[in-house]
């Protein structure tokens, strides 16, 4: 299966090769952080790739004077030598920050600038590292220009919330057609952009909300939906618990991304089917139903375990490249 519009086939060729070779792709959430390696750093990118990740997700934050760093703002107190949000600090002050619990004599672990982290990974080879750039939409189009200057567009997958229409219009107007993935709570949100020729829309990140976090009524389910995967924690009837919904999006030429990572916040992306369940109850319990739904990309904090489980399920994931029946 090939994702994206034919007019953008050259830009999306590397991503589609990855799907053809691996089937369901493993995305590492903020890279892979363990031991002395901090998340959202070059070390975390390398660790993720060497742990079996096909795509590495990184976060972007902007300084008060318009410089861009790789970090998830809002969690400074957990990681850094400050609890002040980085967006309120000038770049010079951010450069003095460090990941305090990893510092040791003669070795300070600093935050990295966005372009400086990405540039060494620029490559046209089949094995080039692919990145999902998260939380950058607050600073479009400045960040878009910075990314365009790196000349590595086929390696970059951008995202933003489908409800952020202003940001999406900025992306649509930009001359560089980055692979794009809206974050959607409903099928209707995805359908709003699927036919836009000025967007290189290749995938959809789906959020299956809990009753307490749902932003509104769930709508846009398939006319004749398949039975829902039994996940009582999710909104009853959510289209994103149905394989038919994923299949319908495939028919529209886009892949589906499901987040399995568990965040320390009230709103989870796919509660009940997640990394935590995979660790505590086994891979089949946590990740198996996500594969059964037909997810094309799964974001995880445990890429090596998910990659191993993918290999266990290899025959099932042949759906992407199985020859058509004659």
C-alpha positions in Angstrom: 0.0 0.0 0.0 1.3 3.5 -0.9 0.3 6.5 1.2 0.0 10.1 0.0 -1.1 11.7 -3.2 0.6 10.8 -6.5 1.8 14.4 -7.0 3.9 14.1 -3.9 5.2 10.6 -4.6 8.8 11.6 -4.8 8.8 13.3 -1.4 7.0 10.4 0.2 9.1 7.6 -1.5 11.3 7.0 1.5 8.4 6.8 3.9 6.6 4.4 1.6 9.7 2.2 1.2 9.8 2.0 5.0 6.3 0.7 5.0 7.0 -1.8 2.3 10.0 -3.2 4.1 8.7 -3.2 7.7 4.9 -3.2 7.5 3.7 -1.6 10.8 6.3 1.0 11.7 7.7 1.6 15.2 7.9 5.2 16.3 10.1 6.0 19.3 8.5 8.7 21.6 11.1 11.4 22.2 13.8 9.0 21.1 14.9 6.4 23.6 16.1 7.7 27.0 17.8 5.3 29.4 20.8 5.3 31.6 22.9 8.4 30.8 20.9 9.2 27.7 18.4 12.0 27.9 15.2 12.2 25.9 15.0 14.6 22.9 18.7 14.5 22.3 21.1 13.1 19.6 21.9 10.2 21.9 18.2 9.4 22.3 17.8 9.4 18.5 20.7 7.0 18.0 19.4 4.8 20.8 16.0 4.7 19.3 17.3 3.7 15.8 19.5 1.0 17.4 16.6 -0.2 19.4 14.6 -0.9 16.2 12.6 2.3 15.7 11.6 3.2 12.1 10.7 6.8 13.0 11.9 9.0 15.9 9.6 11.6 17.4 11.1 14.7 18.8 9.6 17.8 20.4 10.2 21.5 19.5 10.1 24.5 21.8 10.8 28.1 21.0 12.7 30.6 23.1 11.3 34.0 23.8 13.7 35.5 21.2 12.8 33.1 18.3 15.4 30.3 18.6 14.3 26.7 18.5 15.4 23.8 20.7 14.5 20.1 21.0 12.5 19.8 24.2 8.9 19.3 25.4 8.0 22.5 27.2 5.9 22.3 30.4 8.0 19.6 32.0 11.1 21.6 32.8 10.9 20.9 36.5 11.1 17.2 35.9 14.3 17.3 33.9 16.2 20.6 33.9 17.9 23.0 36.2 14.8 25.3 36.1 11.1 25.0 36.4 10.5 28.1 34.2 8.8 27.3 30.9 11.5 27.6 28.2 9.2 29.6 25.9 9.6 32.5 28.4 13.4 32.3 28.3 15.9 33.8 25.8 18.1 31.4 23.9 21.2 32.3 25.8 19.5 31.3 29.1 18.3 28.0 27.6 21.8 27.2 26.5 22.8 27.3 30.1 20.2 24.7 31.1 21.1 21.1 31.6 19.5 17.7 32.4 20.4 18.0 36.0 20.1 14.3 37.0 22.6 13.3 34.2 25.2 16.0 34.9 28.5 14.7 36.4 31.9 16.3 36.8 33.3 17.2 33.4 30.1 16.3 31.6 27.1 18.6 31.4 24.1 17.3 29.4 22.8 20.3 27.5 19.6 20.9 25.4 20.2 20.8 21.7 19.1 23.2 19.0 16.6 21.8 16.5 18.7 22.3 13.3 21.9 21.2 15.0 20.3 17.9 16.0 18.7 17.2 12.7 21.4 18.2 10.3 23.9 15.3 10.9 21.1 12.8 10.0 20.4 14.3 6.6 20.7 11.5 4.1 19.2 10.3 0.8 20.0 6.6 1.6 17.4 3.9 2.2 18.3 3.6 5.8 18.1 7.4 6.6 16.6 8.3 10.0 13.1 9.6 9.8 11.7 12.1 12.3 8.2 13.0 13.5 8.4 16.7 14.4 6.0 17.4 17.3 4.8 20.6 18.9 6.4 22.8 16.3 3.1 24.2 15.0 3.2 27.1 17.5 6.1 28.6 15.6 5.1 28.0 12.0 6.1 29.4 9.5 9.5 30.2 11.2 10.2 26.6 11.9 9.0 25.5 8.5 11.7 27.8 7.0 14.3 26.4 9.3 13.4 22.8 8.4 13.2 23.6 4.7 16.8 25.0 4.8 18.0 21.6 6.0 17.1 20.0 2.7 15.8 16.8 4.3 12.1 17.1 3.7 11.5 13.3 2.8 12.8 12.5 6.3 10.5 14.8 8.2 6.9 14.1 9.2 5.1 17.1 10.6 1.9 17.1 12.6 -0.6 19.4 14.4 -4.1 19.2 15.8 -6.7 19.1 13.1 -8.6 21.8 14.9 -5.7 24.2 14.5 -6.9 25.5 11.2 -4.6 28.6 11.2 -1.5 26.5 11.5 -2.6 24.1 8.8 -3.2 27.0 6.4 0.3 28.2 7.1 1.6 24.7 6.2 -0.6 24.6 3.1 0.8 27.9 1.9 4.4 27.0 2.4 6.3 26.1 -0.8 7.9 23.0 0.7 5.4 20.2 0.9 6.4 18.4 4.1 4.7 15.0 4.8 1.9 15.9 7.1 -0.3 14.1 9.7 -3.2 15.8 11.4 -4.0 14.8 15.0 -7.7 13.8 15.0 -10.3 13.0 17.7 -13.0 12.2 15.0 -13.1 10.9 11.5 -14.8 14.1 10.4 -11.7 16.0 11.5 -9.5 13.8 9.2 -11.9 14.1 6.3 -11.8 17.9 6.5 -8.3 17.8 5.0 -8.0 14.5 3.0 -8.8 16.0 -0.4 -6.6 19.1 0.0 -4.1 19.2 -2.9 -2.1 21.9 -1.2 -1.3 19.6 1.7 1.0 16.5 1.5 -1.2 14.6 3.9 0.1 11.1 4.2 -1.3 9.9 7.6 -3.7 10.5 10.5 -2.8 10.4 14.2 -6.0 9.2 15.9 -6.9 9.9 19.5 -9.6 7.6 21.1 -10.6 9.7 24.1 -12.0 8.5 27.4 -15.5 9.8 28.5 -13.9 12.4 30.7 -11.5 13.7 28.0 -13.6 13.5 24.9 -13.9 17.0 23.3 -17.4 16.3 21.9 -19.7 13.7 20.4 -17.9 11.1 18.4 -19.0 11.1 14.8 -18.1 10.0 11.3 -18.1 6.2 12.0 -18.3 3.8 9.1 -21.9 3.1 7.8 -21.5 -0.6 8.5 -18.9 -0.8 11.2 -17.1 -4.0 12.2 -17.3 -5.1 15.8 -15.3 -2.8 18.1 -12.2 -4.2 19.8 -13.3 -4.6 23.4 -11.6 -1.8 25.3 -14.0 -0.7 28.1 -11.8 2.4 29.0 -12.5 4.0 25.6 -15.6 6.0 24.5 -18.2 3.4 23.6 -18.7 3.5 19.9 -15.6 5.5 19.1 -14.8 5.0 15.4 -11.1 4.6 16.3 -11.8 1.3 18.1 -13.0 -0.2 14.8 -10.9 -1.8 12.2 -13.4 -0.7 9.5 -12.5 3.0 10.3 -8.8 2.3 9.8 -9.6 0.4 6.6 -11.7 3.4 5.3 -8.8 5.7 6.0 -6.4 3.4 4.1 -8.8 3.6 1.1 -8.4 7.3 1.2 -4.6 6.9 0.9 -3.5 7.7 4.4 -1.8 5.7 7.1 -3.1 5.5 10.7 -0.9 6.3 13.8 -1.8 5.1 17.2 0.0 6.3 20.4 0.8 3.5 22.9 3.0 5.6 25.2 1.5 6.5 28.5 1.8 10.2 29.6 1.5 11.5 33.1 -1.5 13.6 32.2 -5.3 13.2 32.4 -5.9 12.8 28.7 -4.4 9.6 27.2 -4.3 8.9 23.5 -5.4 5.3 23.5 -6.2 4.2 27.1 -6.3 0.5 27.8 -4.2 -0.4 24.8 -0.8 0.9 25.7 2.9 0.4 26.6 2.0 0.0 30.3 -0.4 -2.8 29.6 2.2 -4.5 27.3 4.8 -4.4 30.1 2.5 -5.5 32.9 0.4 -8.0 31.1 2.4 -8.9 28.0 2.8 -7.6 24.5 -0.3 -9.4 23.2 -2.5 -7.6 25.7 -1.1 -4.1 25.3 -0.2 -4.0 21.6 -2.0 -6.9 20.0 -5.4 -5.2 19.6 -3.6 -2.2 18.0 -2.2 -4.4 15.3 -5.6 -6.1 15.0 -7.2 -2.7 14.3 -4.8 -2.2 11.4 -2.6 0.6 12.8 0.3 1.4 10.4 2.5 3.3 12.9 2.6 2.8 16.7 4.4 5.3 18.9 6.0 3.8 22.0 8.5 4.3 24.8 9.7 0.7 24.3 10.7 0.4 20.6 12.9 -2.6 21.1 10.1 -4.6 22.7 7.5 -3.4 20.2 9.9 -4.3 17.3 10.4 -7.8 18.7 6.6 -8.2 19.0 6.2 -7.0 15.4 8.5 -9.7 14.2 6.4 -12.3 16.2 3.4 -11.0 14.3 5.2 -10.8 10.9 2.7 -13.0 8.9 -0.2 -10.8 10.1 1.4 -7.6 8.9 1.8 -8.9 5.3 -1.5 -7.2 4.6 0.4 -4.1 3.3 2.3 -5.8 0.5 0.3 -9.0 -0.2 -0.3 -9.5 -3.9 -3.8 -8.9 -5.1 -6.0 -11.9 -5.8 -6.4 -12.7 -9.5 
